[in-house]
Amino acid sequence: MKSAVVVFPDSNCDRDAATALEQTSGIKPIMVWHDDSSLPDNVDLIVLPGGFSYGDYLRSGAMAAHSRIMRDVKDKAEKGVAVLGICNGFQVLTETGLLPGVLIRNIHLKYVCRVVGLTVEESQSSFTRSYRKGHVMKMPVAHGEGNYFADDETLDRLEDQNRIAFRYAEGENPNGSARNIAGILSERRNVLGMMPHPERVCDPALGGIDGRGLFQSLVKTLS
C-alpha cells in the first residue's frame, strides 16, 4: 500500500500518522507539503492529519481546504482513491465538500483532550473491516471544534446509507456532536473523516492498540 501524508503549517500529528502507517504496512509513507501541486499518481491512500492547520484562523480547516495540494486530493478522491482525515483532517474534508456537514465549537466551548469510548457502527468499509460492528474501543480526542453538525435530512441519509463509521459510546460524547457521530464516510465510501485519533493508539507503549485495526483494514483492502 502506497500512502501519502499531507503536511500543513501547524500540523502536529503528521509524524504520528506516518509512524502508524509504516508500522502497519511496512512501507514508509510519502510526506507531501501543502504547497506542492500534486501527489504521486499511484498513491493508494492519502491522510490529512490532525493539528491546527494555519493556526485555525477563520475556522478550523478553512484555510487548509484551499491549499494548492487539496486540488489534487479532491481530484483523486473523486476518482476513488482512499482519503483519511483525522481531527483537523476531518474539518478540512467538510470544508472542501468531500464530506457533508460541519465541525463547530464544542458544546461547552472548551478544548477537550481525553480518552473516550468509541463504538464501531460500520464494519464493511475499507477503513473498518478489521473491527466488529458494535465493538467499543478507547481512543483519544483533542479538539476545540469537534461538534459535528448537519441538518436532519443529511443525518438521516448518513444513517440510511450506513455511512456513520463511528459513534461516541453512550455517555461519552465529548463535544455535543449530533447523534453521537464521531466519524463518517463519503457516499462512495472511499473517504473517512473522524475526530478521535487512531494513530495515537497503535502501540502498547502509547497506552493502547485500538487504532491499529483501522490501519490494518486499509492495508488489507488497498495492498
C-alpha positions as CSV (number, residue, x, y, z in Angstrom):
1,M,0.0,0.0,0.0
2,K,1.5,3.3,-1.1
3,S,0.4,6.1,1.2
4,A,0.9,9.9,1.5
5,V,0.5,12.2,4.5
6,V,-0.2,15.8,3.7
7,V,1.7,18.3,5.9
8,F,0.1,21.7,6.6
9,P,1.6,24.6,8.5
10,D,0.9,23.7,12.2
11,S,0.1,20.1,11.6
12,N,1.1,18.3,14.8
13,C,0.0,14.7,14.1
14,D,1.6,14.1,10.7
15,R,4.6,12.2,12.0
16,D,2.3,10.1,14.3
17,A,0.2,9.1,11.3
18,A,3.3,8.3,9.3
19,T,4.7,6.1,12.0
20,A,1.4,4.2,12.3
21,L,1.3,3.7,8.6
22,E,4.9,2.5,8.4
23,Q,4.5,0.1,11.4
24,T,1.3,-1.4,9.9
25,S,2.2,-1.6,6.2
26,G,6.0,-1.9,6.4
27,I,6.3,0.9,3.8
28,K,7.3,4.4,4.7
29,P,4.6,7.0,3.6
30,I,5.4,10.0,1.4
31,M,5.3,13.3,3.3
32,V,3.6,15.9,1.0
33,W,3.9,19.6,1.7
34,H,0.7,21.6,1.5
35,D,2.0,23.9,-1.2
36,D,3.0,21.0,-3.6
37,S,0.9,20.8,-6.7
38,S,0.3,17.1,-6.9
39,L,0.5,13.7,-5.2
40,P,2.0,10.6,-6.8
41,D,-0.3,9.1,-9.4
42,N,-0.2,5.6,-8.0
43,V,-0.9,6.6,-4.3
44,D,-3.4,4.3,-2.6
45,L,-4.2,6.3,0.5
46,I,-4.0,10.0,1.4
47,V,-4.0,11.0,5.0
48,L,-4.9,14.5,6.2
49,P,-3.6,14.6,9.8
50,G,-4.6,16.3,13.0
51,G,-3.3,19.6,14.2
52,F,-4.1,23.2,13.8
53,S,-3.6,24.0,10.1
54,Y,-2.8,27.6,9.6
55,G,-3.4,28.2,13.3
56,D,-7.1,27.6,12.9
57,Y,-7.5,31.1,11.5
58,L,-11.0,31.9,10.2
59,R,-12.2,28.5,11.4
60,S,-10.6,25.1,11.7
61,G,-9.7,23.6,8.3
62,A,-11.0,26.6,6.3
63,M,-7.6,27.8,5.0
64,A,-6.2,24.3,4.6
65,A,-9.1,23.4,2.3
66,H,-7.8,26.0,-0.2
67,S,-4.1,24.8,-0.1
68,R,-2.7,24.0,-3.5
69,I,-2.3,20.3,-2.8
70,M,-6.1,20.0,-1.9
71,R,-7.0,20.4,-5.6
72,D,-5.2,17.1,-6.3
73,V,-6.6,15.5,-3.1
74,K,-10.1,16.3,-4.2
75,D,-9.4,15.1,-7.8
76,K,-8.0,11.8,-6.5
77,A,-10.8,11.3,-4.0
78,E,-13.4,11.8,-6.8
79,K,-11.6,9.1,-8.8
80,G,-11.9,6.7,-5.9
81,V,-8.6,7.0,-4.0
82,A,-8.9,6.4,-0.3
83,V,-8.7,9.5,1.9
84,L,-8.5,9.5,5.7
85,G,-9.0,12.8,7.6
86,I,-8.2,12.7,11.3
87,C,-9.4,15.5,13.6
88,N,-8.3,18.7,11.8
89,G,-8.2,16.5,8.7
90,F,-11.9,15.8,9.2
91,Q,-12.5,19.5,9.4
92,V,-10.6,20.0,6.1
93,L,-12.8,17.3,4.4
94,T,-16.0,19.1,5.4
95,E,-14.6,22.4,4.3
96,T,-13.8,21.0,0.9
97,G,-17.2,19.4,0.5
98,L,-15.7,15.9,0.3
99,L,-17.8,15.1,3.4
100,P,-21.2,16.6,4.4
101,G,-21.8,18.7,7.5
102,V,-19.5,20.9,9.5
103,L,-17.5,20.7,12.7
104,I,-18.3,23.6,15.1
105,R,-17.3,24.6,18.6
106,N,-17.6,22.0,21.3
107,I,-20.9,22.4,23.1
108,H,-19.2,23.6,26.3
109,L,-17.0,26.0,24.4
110,K,-13.9,24.4,25.8
111,Y,-11.0,22.4,24.3
112,V,-11.2,18.7,25.2
113,C,-8.3,16.3,25.5
114,R,-9.1,12.9,26.9
115,V,-9.7,9.3,26.0
116,V,-13.3,8.4,25.1
117,G,-15.3,5.3,24.3
118,L,-15.9,4.8,20.6
119,T,-18.4,2.3,19.0
120,V,-17.9,0.8,15.6
121,E,-21.1,1.4,13.6
122,E,-20.0,0.2,10.1
123,S,-17.6,-2.7,9.7
124,Q,-17.8,-3.2,5.9
125,S,-15.7,-0.2,4.7
126,S,-12.1,-0.2,3.7
127,F,-11.3,1.6,6.9
128,T,-13.1,-0.7,9.3
129,R,-13.0,-4.3,8.1
130,S,-10.8,-5.4,10.9
131,Y,-13.3,-4.3,13.5
132,R,-16.6,-6.0,14.6
133,K,-19.8,-3.9,14.4
134,G,-20.8,-2.9,17.8
135,H,-17.2,-3.2,19.2
136,V,-16.4,-0.5,21.8
137,M,-12.9,0.7,22.0
138,K,-10.9,3.6,23.5
139,M,-9.4,6.4,21.5
140,P,-8.1,9.9,22.5
141,V,-9.7,13.1,21.3
142,A,-8.0,16.5,21.3
143,H,-10.0,19.4,19.8
144,G,-11.9,22.6,20.3
145,E,-14.2,22.3,17.3
146,G,-15.3,18.7,17.0
147,N,-19.0,19.1,17.4
148,Y,-20.4,17.5,14.2
149,F,-23.5,19.3,12.9
150,A,-25.7,18.6,9.8
151,D,-29.4,19.1,9.0
152,D,-31.8,16.3,9.8
153,E,-32.0,15.3,6.1
154,T,-28.3,14.8,5.9
155,L,-28.1,12.9,9.2
156,D,-31.0,10.6,8.1
157,R,-29.2,10.0,4.8
158,L,-26.0,9.1,6.6
159,E,-27.9,6.7,8.8
160,D,-29.9,5.1,5.9
161,Q,-26.7,4.6,3.8
162,N,-24.7,3.1,6.7
163,R,-22.2,6.0,6.4
164,I,-21.7,6.6,10.1
165,A,-18.5,4.7,10.8
166,F,-18.1,5.5,14.5
167,R,-20.1,7.0,17.3
168,Y,-19.1,8.1,20.7
169,A,-20.2,5.4,23.2
170,E,-23.2,6.1,25.4
171,G,-22.4,8.9,27.8
172,E,-19.0,9.6,26.2
173,N,-19.8,12.4,23.7
174,P,-17.1,15.0,24.4
175,N,-18.3,17.8,22.1
176,G,-22.1,17.6,21.6
177,S,-21.9,16.0,18.1
178,A,-25.3,15.3,16.5
179,R,-26.4,11.6,17.1
180,N,-23.0,11.0,18.9
181,I,-21.3,11.0,15.5
182,A,-17.5,10.6,15.7
183,G,-16.7,9.6,12.1
184,I,-18.5,9.4,8.7
185,L,-17.9,8.0,5.2
186,S,-18.4,9.7,1.9
187,E,-21.1,8.5,-0.5
188,R,-18.6,6.4,-2.4
189,R,-17.2,5.1,0.9
190,N,-13.6,5.9,0.0
191,V,-13.3,9.0,2.3
192,L,-13.4,8.8,6.1
193,G,-13.4,11.7,8.4
194,M,-13.1,11.1,12.2
195,M,-12.4,13.3,15.2
196,P,-10.7,10.7,17.5
197,H,-7.0,9.8,16.9
198,P,-6.4,6.2,15.9
199,E,-2.8,6.9,15.1
200,R,-2.2,7.6,18.8
201,V,-3.3,4.1,19.9
202,C,-1.3,1.9,17.6
203,D,1.4,0.9,20.0
204,P,1.2,-0.7,23.5
205,A,3.9,1.8,24.6
206,L,1.4,4.6,24.0
207,G,-1.3,3.0,26.1
208,G,-3.3,1.0,23.6
209,I,-3.7,-0.5,20.2
210,D,-7.4,0.1,19.4
211,G,-6.4,2.3,16.5
212,R,-4.3,-0.4,14.8
213,G,-7.4,-2.1,13.3
214,L,-8.1,1.0,11.1
215,F,-4.7,0.9,9.5
216,Q,-4.7,-2.9,9.2
217,S,-8.1,-2.6,7.4
218,L,-6.6,-0.2,4.9
219,V,-3.5,-2.4,4.3
220,K,-5.7,-5.5,3.7
221,T,-8.0,-3.6,1.4
222,L,-5.6,-1.5,-0.6
223,S,-2.5,-3.7,-0.8
